Amino acid sequence: MESQSAELWVMTMLEAHVAPENWNILGQVYRDAIERGRPAQMLQSYLIQRVSDPTLWSIVALWSSREALDDYDRSVEIPAGLEIFRAAGAESALSIFNVVAA
């Protein structure tokens, strides 16, 4: 990751319940998106699955700033994370967090 003050970073979390029969699709579409390359504004991302509720999946992404996230959102018709979940038959909800310390 870039060396930059963590107090500028923003983290996004897209969450959705995904049917078990679509878990492989979700993982493959996520890996394919990463292989194509993350947006320049994104520092890192992860596809994670909740242990206590395996149908709940999240894509967590770290962005260099809120402005960088907003720039990305303006540059695409549909953000990649939404497309990834939709490919697995799920609609996701977005939460945005300020990173306070790293």
Backbone atoms as SQL, in Angstrom:
CREATE TABLE atoms (id INTEGER PRIMARY KEY, chain TEXT, resi INTEGER, resn TEXT, atom TEXT, x REAL, y REAL, z REAL);
INSERT INTO atoms VALUES
  (1, 'A', 1, 'MET', 'N', 0.830, -1.187, 0.000),
  (2, 'A', 1, 'MET', 'CA', 0.000, 0.000, 0.000),
  (3, 'A', 1, 'MET', 'C', 0.873, 1.249, 0.000),
  (4, 'A', 2, 'GLU', 'N', 0.310, 2.309, -0.498),
  (5, 'A', 2, 'GLU', 'CA', 1.024, 3.571, -0.526),
  (6, 'A', 2, 'GLU', 'C', 1.293, 4.041, 0.895),
  (7, 'A', 3, 'SER', 'N', 2.403, 4.778, 1.073),
  (8, 'A', 3, 'SER', 'CA', 2.615, 5.381, 2.374),
  (9, 'A', 3, 'SER', 'C', 1.901, 6.727, 2.363),
  (10, 'A', 4, 'GLN', 'N', 0.903, 6.826, 3.175),
  (11, 'A', 4, 'GLN', 'CA', 0.070, 8.011, 3.244),
  (12, 'A', 4, 'GLN', 'C', -0.544, 8.018, 4.624),
  (13, 'A', 5, 'SER', 'N', -0.891, 9.164, 5.107),
  (14, 'A', 5, 'SER', 'CA', -1.499, 9.259, 6.430),
  (15, 'A', 5, 'SER', 'C', -2.822, 8.517, 6.463),
  (16, 'A', 6, 'ALA', 'N', -2.945, 7.583, 7.404),
  (17, 'A', 6, 'ALA', 'CA', -4.163, 6.785, 7.510),
  (18, 'A', 6, 'ALA', 'C', -5.375, 7.639, 7.835),
  (19, 'A', 7, 'GLU', 'N', -5.175, 8.820, 8.411),
  (20, 'A', 7, 'GLU', 'CA', -6.330, 9.640, 8.773),
  (21, 'A', 7, 'GLU', 'C', -7.090, 10.158, 7.557),
  (22, 'A', 8, 'LEU', 'N', -6.522, 10.028, 6.366),
  (23, 'A', 8, 'LEU', 'CA', -7.225, 10.424, 5.148),
  (24, 'A', 8, 'LEU', 'C', -7.980, 9.259, 4.520),
  (25, 'A', 9, 'TRP', 'N', -7.634, 8.031, 4.910),
  (26, 'A', 9, 'TRP', 'CA', -8.211, 6.858, 4.280),
  (27, 'A', 9, 'TRP', 'C', -9.695, 6.720, 4.587),
  (28, 'A', 10, 'VAL', 'N', -10.381, 6.082, 3.648),
  (29, 'A', 10, 'VAL', 'CA', -11.798, 5.754, 3.791),
  (30, 'A', 10, 'VAL', 'C', -11.943, 4.271, 3.477),
  (31, 'A', 11, 'MET', 'N', -12.787, 3.594, 4.244),
  (32, 'A', 11, 'MET', 'CA', -13.049, 2.180, 4.009),
  (33, 'A', 11, 'MET', 'C', -14.520, 2.020, 3.621),
  (34, 'A', 12, 'THR', 'N', -14.741, 1.224, 2.598),
  (35, 'A', 12, 'THR', 'CA', -16.110, 0.895, 2.213),
  (36, 'A', 12, 'THR', 'C', -16.365, -0.570, 2.492),
  (37, 'A', 13, 'MET', 'N', -17.631, -0.862, 2.795),
  (38, 'A', 13, 'MET', 'CA', -18.040, -2.252, 2.986),
  (39, 'A', 13, 'MET', 'C', -19.364, -2.453, 2.257),
  (40, 'A', 14, 'LEU', 'N', -19.318, -3.314, 1.258),
  (41, 'A', 14, 'LEU', 'CA', -20.533, -3.760, 0.572),
  (42, 'A', 14, 'LEU', 'C', -20.902, -5.097, 1.185),
  (43, 'A', 15, 'GLU', 'N', -22.138, -5.245, 1.630),
  (44, 'A', 15, 'GLU', 'CA', -22.582, -6.499, 2.248),
  (45, 'A', 15, 'GLU', 'C', -23.812, -7.028, 1.538),
  (46, 'A', 16, 'ALA', 'N', -23.872, -8.348, 1.410),
  (47, 'A', 16, 'ALA', 'CA', -25.039, -8.989, 0.809),
  (48, 'A', 16, 'ALA', 'C', -25.123, -10.436, 1.255),
  (49, 'A', 17, 'HIS', 'N', -26.342, -10.918, 1.343),
  (50, 'A', 17, 'HIS', 'CA', -26.566, -12.345, 1.567),
  (51, 'A', 17, 'HIS', 'C', -26.523, -13.023, 0.198),
  (52, 'A', 18, 'VAL', 'N', -25.688, -14.047, 0.109),
  (53, 'A', 18, 'VAL', 'CA', -25.494, -14.766, -1.154),
  (54, 'A', 18, 'VAL', 'C', -25.884, -16.222, -0.930),
  (55, 'A', 19, 'ALA', 'N', -26.725, -16.745, -1.804),
  (56, 'A', 19, 'ALA', 'CA', -27.157, -18.141, -1.711),
  (57, 'A', 19, 'ALA', 'C', -25.948, -19.068, -1.867),
  (58, 'A', 20, 'PRO', 'N', -25.892, -20.133, -1.087),
  (59, 'A', 20, 'PRO', 'CA', -24.743, -21.043, -1.148),
  (60, 'A', 20, 'PRO', 'C', -24.403, -21.519, -2.557),
  (61, 'A', 21, 'GLU', 'N', -25.406, -21.737, -3.392),
  (62, 'A', 21, 'GLU', 'CA', -25.119, -22.217, -4.746),
  (63, 'A', 21, 'GLU', 'C', -24.418, -21.155, -5.605),
  (64, 'A', 22, 'ASN', 'N', -24.344, -19.900, -5.110),
  (65, 'A', 22, 'ASN', 'CA', -23.679, -18.832, -5.854),
  (66, 'A', 22, 'ASN', 'C', -22.332, -18.417, -5.261),
  (67, 'A', 23, 'TRP', 'N', -21.877, -19.095, -4.213),
  (68, 'A', 23, 'TRP', 'CA', -20.616, -18.726, -3.569),
  (69, 'A', 23, 'TRP', 'C', -19.440, -18.849, -4.522),
  (70, 'A', 24, 'ASN', 'N', -19.384, -19.918, -5.296),
  (71, 'A', 24, 'ASN', 'CA', -18.273, -20.084, -6.244),
  (72, 'A', 24, 'ASN', 'C', -18.282, -18.999, -7.308),
  (73, 'A', 25, 'ILE', 'N', -19.467, -18.634, -7.764),
  (74, 'A', 25, 'ILE', 'CA', -19.592, -17.558, -8.753),
  (75, 'A', 25, 'ILE', 'C', -19.058, -16.256, -8.162),
  (76, 'A', 26, 'LEU', 'N', -19.478, -15.949, -6.928),
  (77, 'A', 26, 'LEU', 'CA', -19.030, -14.724, -6.265),
  (78, 'A', 26, 'LEU', 'C', -17.506, -14.682, -6.185),
  (79, 'A', 27, 'GLY', 'N', -16.909, -15.755, -5.706),
  (80, 'A', 27, 'GLY', 'CA', -15.457, -15.802, -5.581),
  (81, 'A', 27, 'GLY', 'C', -14.753, -15.644, -6.915),
  (82, 'A', 28, 'GLN', 'N', -15.258, -16.303, -7.943),
  (83, 'A', 28, 'GLN', 'CA', -14.621, -16.232, -9.259),
  (84, 'A', 28, 'GLN', 'C', -14.754, -14.842, -9.871),
  (85, 'A', 29, 'VAL', 'N', -15.929, -14.244, -9.768),
  (86, 'A', 29, 'VAL', 'CA', -16.124, -12.910, -10.347),
  (87, 'A', 29, 'VAL', 'C', -15.253, -11.889, -9.609),
  (88, 'A', 30, 'TYR', 'N', -15.122, -12.028, -8.283),
  (89, 'A', 30, 'TYR', 'CA', -14.244, -11.142, -7.514),
  (90, 'A', 30, 'TYR', 'C', -12.784, -11.308, -7.975),
  (91, 'A', 31, 'ARG', 'N', -12.319, -12.560, -8.052),
  (92, 'A', 31, 'ARG', 'CA', -10.937, -12.800, -8.487),
  (93, 'A', 31, 'ARG', 'C', -10.694, -12.252, -9.897),
  (94, 'A', 32, 'ASP', 'N', -11.671, -12.431, -10.776),
  (95, 'A', 32, 'ASP', 'CA', -11.535, -11.904, -12.142),
  (96, 'A', 32, 'ASP', 'C', -11.396, -10.379, -12.121),
  (97, 'A', 33, 'ALA', 'N', -12.196, -9.722, -11.289),
  (98, 'A', 33, 'ALA', 'CA', -12.129, -8.254, -11.191),
  (99, 'A', 33, 'ALA', 'C', -10.763, -7.812, -10.674),
  (100, 'A', 34, 'ILE', 'N', -10.232, -8.509, -9.685),
  (101, 'A', 34, 'ILE', 'CA', -8.920, -8.159, -9.136),
  (102, 'A', 34, 'ILE', 'C', -7.826, -8.376, -10.184),
  (103, 'A', 35, 'GLU', 'N', -7.933, -9.448, -10.943),
  (104, 'A', 35, 'GLU', 'CA', -6.944, -9.703, -11.996),
  (105, 'A', 35, 'GLU', 'C', -6.944, -8.608, -13.061),
  (106, 'A', 36, 'ARG', 'N', -8.113, -8.022, -13.320),
  (107, 'A', 36, 'ARG', 'CA', -8.193, -6.914, -14.279),
  (108, 'A', 36, 'ARG', 'C', -7.563, -5.647, -13.703),
  (109, 'A', 37, 'GLY', 'N', -7.400, -5.600, -12.396),
  (110, 'A', 37, 'GLY', 'CA', -6.763, -4.455, -11.740),
  (111, 'A', 37, 'GLY', 'C', -7.744, -3.635, -10.923),
  (112, 'A', 38, 'ARG', 'N', -7.303, -3.295, -9.735),
  (113, 'A', 38, 'ARG', 'CA', -8.107, -2.427, -8.871),
  (114, 'A', 38, 'ARG', 'C', -8.077, -1.008, -9.426),
  (115, 'A', 39, 'PRO', 'N', -9.107, -0.219, -9.130),
  (116, 'A', 39, 'PRO', 'CA', -9.041, 1.202, -9.513),
  (117, 'A', 39, 'PRO', 'C', -7.821, 1.855, -8.867),
  (118, 'A', 40, 'ALA', 'N', -7.237, 2.819, -9.530),
  (119, 'A', 40, 'ALA', 'CA', -6.032, 3.484, -9.018),
  (120, 'A', 40, 'ALA', 'C', -6.259, 4.097, -7.637),
  (121, 'A', 41, 'GLN', 'N', -7.484, 4.511, -7.354),
  (122, 'A', 41, 'GLN', 'CA', -7.793, 5.171, -6.086),
  (123, 'A', 41, 'GLN', 'C', -7.906, 4.175, -4.927),
  (124, 'A', 42, 'MET', 'N', -8.028, 2.888, -5.233),
  (125, 'A', 42, 'MET', 'CA', -8.218, 1.861, -4.208),
  (126, 'A', 42, 'MET', 'C', -6.863, 1.298, -3.785),
  (127, 'A', 43, 'LEU', 'N', -6.627, 1.288, -2.484),
  (128, 'A', 43, 'LEU', 'CA', -5.357, 0.790, -1.966),
  (129, 'A', 43, 'LEU', 'C', -5.358, -0.719, -1.776),
  (130, 'A', 44, 'GLN', 'N', -6.493, -1.282, -1.366),
  (131, 'A', 44, 'GLN', 'CA', -6.586, -2.718, -1.087),
  (132, 'A', 44, 'GLN', 'C', -8.060, -3.109, -1.028),
  (133, 'A', 45, 'SER', 'N', -8.340, -4.388, -1.245),
  (134, 'A', 45, 'SER', 'CA', -9.713, -4.884, -1.083),
  (135, 'A', 45, 'SER', 'C', -9.679, -6.354, -0.701),
  (136, 'A', 46, 'TYR', 'N', -10.773, -6.780, -0.075),
  (137, 'A', 46, 'TYR', 'CA', -10.911, -8.163, 0.377),
  (138, 'A', 46, 'TYR', 'C', -12.348, -8.617, 0.175),
  (139, 'A', 47, 'LEU', 'N', -12.516, -9.871, -0.189),
  (140, 'A', 47, 'LEU', 'CA', -13.824, -10.528, -0.173),
  (141, 'A', 47, 'LEU', 'C', -13.843, -11.377, 1.093),
  (142, 'A', 48, 'ILE', 'N', -14.802, -11.107, 1.972),
  (143, 'A', 48, 'ILE', 'CA', -14.848, -11.812, 3.250),
  (144, 'A', 48, 'ILE', 'C', -16.225, -12.428, 3.476),
  (145, 'A', 49, 'GLN', 'N', -16.247, -13.483, 4.293),
  (146, 'A', 49, 'GLN', 'CA', -17.473, -14.228, 4.594),
  (147, 'A', 49, 'GLN', 'C', -17.634, -14.295, 6.110),
  (148, 'A', 50, 'ARG', 'N', -18.824, -13.964, 6.587),
  (149, 'A', 50, 'ARG', 'CA', -19.076, -13.984, 8.028),
  (150, 'A', 50, 'ARG', 'C', -19.103, -15.421, 8.541),
  (151, 'A', 51, 'VAL', 'N', -18.373, -15.662, 9.629),
  (152, 'A', 51, 'VAL', 'CA', -18.293, -16.999, 10.217),
  (153, 'A', 51, 'VAL', 'C', -19.637, -17.401, 10.832),
  (154, 'A', 52, 'SER', 'N', -20.271, -16.479, 11.554),
  (155, 'A', 52, 'SER', 'CA', -21.524, -16.798, 12.246),
  (156, 'A', 52, 'SER', 'C', -22.733, -16.869, 11.313),
  (157, 'A', 53, 'ASP', 'N', -22.609, -16.366, 10.094),
  (158, 'A', 53, 'ASP', 'CA', -23.672, -16.423, 9.086),
  (159, 'A', 53, 'ASP', 'C', -23.002, -16.525, 7.722),
  (160, 'A', 54, 'PRO', 'N', -22.664, -17.740, 7.292),
  (161, 'A', 54, 'PRO', 'CA', -21.899, -17.904, 6.046),
  (162, 'A', 54, 'PRO', 'C', -22.577, -17.371, 4.789),
  (163, 'A', 55, 'THR', 'N', -23.863, -17.060, 4.843),
  (164, 'A', 55, 'THR', 'CA', -24.496, -16.482, 3.658),
  (165, 'A', 55, 'THR', 'C', -24.208, -14.988, 3.532),
  (166, 'A', 56, 'LEU', 'N', -23.657, -14.373, 4.589),
  (167, 'A', 56, 'LEU', 'CA', -23.362, -12.935, 4.555),
  (168, 'A', 56, 'LEU', 'C', -21.916, -12.716, 4.110),
  (169, 'A', 57, 'TRP', 'N', -21.779, -12.078, 2.979),
  (170, 'A', 57, 'TRP', 'CA', -20.487, -11.794, 2.369),
  (171, 'A', 57, 'TRP', 'C', -20.283, -10.286, 2.304),
  (172, 'A', 58, 'SER', 'N', -19.027, -9.859, 2.317),
  (173, 'A', 58, 'SER', 'CA', -18.690, -8.437, 2.209),
  (174, 'A', 58, 'SER', 'C', -17.486, -8.260, 1.304),
  (175, 'A', 59, 'ILE', 'N', -17.481, -7.143, 0.627),
  (176, 'A', 59, 'ILE', 'CA', -16.282, -6.667, -0.045),
  (177, 'A', 59, 'ILE', 'C', -15.864, -5.421, 0.711),
  (178, 'A', 60, 'VAL', 'N', -14.682, -5.498, 1.307),
  (179, 'A', 60, 'VAL', 'CA', -14.132, -4.395, 2.082),
  (180, 'A', 60, 'VAL', 'C', -13.018, -3.776, 1.251),
  (181, 'A', 61, 'ALA', 'N', -13.060, -2.464, 1.099),
  (182, 'A', 61, 'ALA', 'CA', -12.047, -1.786, 0.282),
  (183, 'A', 61, 'ALA', 'C', -11.507, -0.575, 1.035),
  (184, 'A', 62, 'LEU', 'N', -10.221, -0.368, 0.888),
  (185, 'A', 62, 'LEU', 'CA', -9.542, 0.783, 1.479),
  (186, 'A', 62, 'LEU', 'C', -9.208, 1.764, 0.361),
  (187, 'A', 63, 'TRP', 'N', -9.653, 3.006, 0.538),
  (188, 'A', 63, 'TRP', 'CA', -9.464, 4.055, -0.461),
  (189, 'A', 63, 'TRP', 'C', -8.524, 5.117, 0.089),
  (190, 'A', 64, 'SER', 'N', -7.785, 5.781, -0.774),
  (191, 'A', 64, 'SER', 'CA', -6.790, 6.760, -0.342),
  (192, 'A', 64, 'SER', 'C', -7.416, 8.001, 0.291),
  (193, 'A', 65, 'SER', 'N', -8.669, 8.300, -0.032),
  (194, 'A', 65, 'SER', 'CA', -9.375, 9.440, 0.559),
  (195, 'A', 65, 'SER', 'C', -10.842, 9.382, 0.143),
  (196, 'A', 66, 'ARG', 'N', -11.665, 10.183, 0.784),
  (197, 'A', 66, 'ARG', 'CA', -13.073, 10.265, 0.385),
  (198, 'A', 66, 'ARG', 'C', -13.185, 10.850, -1.023),
  (199, 'A', 67, 'GLU', 'N', -12.329, 11.815, -1.314),
  (200, 'A', 67, 'GLU', 'CA', -12.330, 12.402, -2.650),
  (201, 'A', 67, 'GLU', 'C', -11.995, 11.347, -3.706),
  (202, 'A', 68, 'ALA', 'N', -11.051, 10.463, -3.398),
  (203, 'A', 68, 'ALA', 'CA', -10.683, 9.392, -4.330),
  (204, 'A', 68, 'ALA', 'C', -11.862, 8.450, -4.561),
  (205, 'A', 69, 'LEU', 'N', -12.574, 8.110, -3.497),
  (206, 'A', 69, 'LEU', 'CA', -13.770, 7.261, -3.632),
  (207, 'A', 69, 'LEU', 'C', -14.814, 7.958, -4.496),
  (208, 'A', 70, 'ASP', 'N', -15.062, 9.231, -4.224),
  (209, 'A', 70, 'ASP', 'CA', -16.040, 9.985, -5.005),
  (210, 'A', 70, 'ASP', 'C', -15.631, 10.084, -6.473),
  (211, 'A', 71, 'ASP', 'N', -14.335, 10.281, -6.727),
  (212, 'A', 71, 'ASP', 'CA', -13.839, 10.328, -8.112),
  (213, 'A', 71, 'ASP', 'C', -14.116, 9.009, -8.822),
  (214, 'A', 72, 'TYR', 'N', -13.842, 7.902, -8.131),
  (215, 'A', 72, 'TYR', 'CA', -14.116, 6.591, -8.727),
  (216, 'A', 72, 'TYR', 'C', -15.606, 6.444, -9.033),
  (217, 'A', 73, 'ASP', 'N', -16.443, 6.763, -8.060),
  (218, 'A', 73, 'ASP', 'CA', -17.890, 6.625, -8.263),
  (219, 'A', 73, 'ASP', 'C', -18.376, 7.426, -9.473),
  (220, 'A', 74, 'ARG', 'N', -17.813, 8.611, -9.669),
  (221, 'A', 74, 'ARG', 'CA', -18.213, 9.438, -10.817),
  (222, 'A', 74, 'ARG', 'C', -17.690, 8.870, -12.138),
  (223, 'A', 75, 'SER', 'N', -16.631, 8.073, -12.070),
  (224, 'A', 75, 'SER', 'CA', -15.989, 7.591, -13.302),
  (225, 'A', 75, 'SER', 'C', -16.626, 6.323, -13.873),
  (226, 'A', 76, 'VAL', 'N', -17.544, 5.699, -13.127),
  (227, 'A', 76, 'VAL', 'CA', -18.162, 4.454, -13.578),
  (228, 'A', 76, 'VAL', 'C', -19.680, 4.564, -13.523),
  (229, 'A', 77, 'GLU', 'N', -20.324, 3.832, -14.411),
  (230, 'A', 77, 'GLU', 'CA', -21.789, 3.807, -14.384),
  (231, 'A', 77, 'GLU', 'C', -22.279, 2.970, -13.204),
  (232, 'A', 78, 'ILE', 'N', -21.684, 1.785, -13.040),
  (233, 'A', 78, 'ILE', 'CA', -22.020, 0.886, -11.935),
  (234, 'A', 78, 'ILE', 'C', -20.705, 0.461, -11.287),
  (235, 'A', 79, 'PRO', 'N', -20.538, 0.738, -9.989),
  (236, 'A', 79, 'PRO', 'CA', -19.298, 0.325, -9.317),
  (237, 'A', 79, 'PRO', 'C', -19.083, -1.184, -9.405),
  (238, 'A', 80, 'ALA', 'N', -17.824, -1.588, -9.497),
  (239, 'A', 80, 'ALA', 'CA', -17.473, -2.996, -9.677),
  (240, 'A', 80, 'ALA', 'C', -18.035, -3.888, -8.576),
  (241, 'A', 81, 'GLY', 'N', -18.010, -3.415, -7.342),
  (242, 'A', 81, 'GLY', 'CA', -18.525, -4.226, -6.240),
  (243, 'A', 81, 'GLY', 'C', -19.985, -4.596, -6.417),
  (244, 'A', 82, 'LEU', 'N', -20.787, -3.644, -6.865),
  (245, 'A', 82, 'LEU', 'CA', -22.205, -3.932, -7.126),
  (246, 'A', 82, 'LEU', 'C', -22.340, -4.986, -8.219),
  (247, 'A', 83, 'GLU', 'N', -21.538, -4.844, -9.266),
  (248, 'A', 83, 'GLU', 'CA', -21.592, -5.819, -10.361),
  (249, 'A', 83, 'GLU', 'C', -21.184, -7.214, -9.892),
  (250, 'A', 84, 'ILE', 'N', -20.184, -7.275, -9.006),
  (251, 'A', 84, 'ILE', 'CA', -19.723, -8.574, -8.494),
  (252, 'A', 84, 'ILE', 'C', -20.850, -9.272, -7.746),
  (253, 'A', 85, 'PHE', 'N', -21.498, -8.563, -6.842),
  (254, 'A', 85, 'PHE', 'CA', -22.603, -9.182, -6.100),
  (255, 'A', 85, 'PHE', 'C', -23.780, -9.519, -7.018),
  (256, 'A', 86, 'ARG', 'N', -24.080, -8.666, -7.957),
  (257, 'A', 86, 'ARG', 'CA', -25.196, -8.934, -8.881),
  (258, 'A', 86, 'ARG', 'C', -24.934, -10.186, -9.708),
  (259, 'A', 87, 'ALA', 'N', -23.677, -10.413, -10.077),
  (260, 'A', 87, 'ALA', 'CA', -23.332, -11.623, -10.832),
  (261, 'A', 87, 'ALA', 'C', -23.631, -12.882, -10.023),
  (262, 'A', 88, 'ALA', 'N', -23.627, -12.737, -8.689),
  (263, 'A', 88, 'ALA', 'CA', -23.932, -13.861, -7.795),
  (264, 'A', 88, 'ALA', 'C', -25.377, -13.810, -7.317),
  (265, 'A', 89, 'GLY', 'N', -26.200, -13.014, -7.992),
  (266, 'A', 89, 'GLY', 'CA', -27.622, -12.969, -7.681),
  (267, 'A', 89, 'GLY', 'C', -27.985, -12.226, -6.408),
  (268, 'A', 90, 'ALA', 'N', -27.157, -11.272, -5.983),
  (269, 'A', 90, 'ALA', 'CA', -27.397, -10.570, -4.727),
  (270, 'A', 90, 'ALA', 'C', -27.311, -9.053, -4.921),
  (271, 'A', 91, 'GLU', 'N', -28.101, -8.338, -4.137),
  (272, 'A', 91, 'GLU', 'CA', -28.016, -6.881, -4.079),
  (273, 'A', 91, 'GLU', 'C', -27.336, -6.511, -2.770),
  (274, 'A', 92, 'SER', 'N', -26.372, -5.620, -2.842),
  (275, 'A', 92, 'SER', 'CA', -25.564, -5.285, -1.672),
  (276, 'A', 92, 'SER', 'C', -25.942, -3.926, -1.096),
  (277, 'A', 93, 'ALA', 'N', -25.599, -3.759, 0.181),
  (278, 'A', 93, 'ALA', 'CA', -25.771, -2.486, 0.878),
  (279, 'A', 93, 'ALA', 'C', -24.390, -1.923, 1.173),
  (280, 'A', 94, 'LEU', 'N', -24.231, -0.616, 0.998),
  (281, 'A', 94, 'LEU', 'CA', -22.936, 0.046, 1.169),
  (282, 'A', 94, 'LEU', 'C', -22.872, 0.789, 2.485),
  (283, 'A', 95, 'SER', 'N', -21.738, 0.631, 3.192),
  (284, 'A', 95, 'SER', 'CA', -21.402, 1.442, 4.362),
  (285, 'A', 95, 'SER', 'C', -20.039, 2.071, 4.090),
  (286, 'A', 96, 'ILE', 'N', -19.867, 3.316, 4.560),
  (287, 'A', 96, 'ILE', 'CA', -18.601, 4.030, 4.382),
  (288, 'A', 96, 'ILE', 'C', -18.072, 4.426, 5.762),
  (289, 'A', 97, 'PHE', 'N', -16.764, 4.185, 5.966),
  (290, 'A', 97, 'PHE', 'CA', -16.135, 4.445, 7.258),
  (291, 'A', 97, 'PHE', 'C', -14.909, 5.332, 7.055),
  (292, 'A', 98, 'ASN', 'N', -14.655, 6.229, 8.000),
  (293, 'A', 98, 'ASN', 'CA', -13.376, 6.929, 8.058),
  (294, 'A', 98, 'ASN', 'C', -12.415, 6.059, 8.847),
  (295, 'A', 99, 'VAL', 'N', -11.180, 5.930, 8.348),
  (296, 'A', 99, 'VAL', 'CA', -10.156, 5.191, 9.084),
  (297, 'A', 99, 'VAL', 'C', -9.553, 6.160, 10.098),
  (298, 'A', 100, 'VAL', 'N', -9.641, 5.801, 11.367),
  (299, 'A', 100, 'VAL', 'CA', -9.181, 6.675, 12.438),
  (300, 'A', 100, 'VAL', 'C', -7.719, 6.388, 12.785),
  (301, 'A', 101, 'ALA', 'N', -7.322, 5.136, 12.732),
  (302, 'A', 101, 'ALA', 'CA', -5.936, 4.755, 13.028),
  (303, 'A', 101, 'ALA', 'C', -5.612, 3.478, 12.275),
  (304, 'A', 102, 'ALA', 'N', -4.349, 3.323, 11.936),
  (305, 'A', 102, 'ALA', 'CA', -3.903, 2.105, 11.249),
  (306, 'A', 102, 'ALA', 'C', -2.566, 1.670, 11.807);
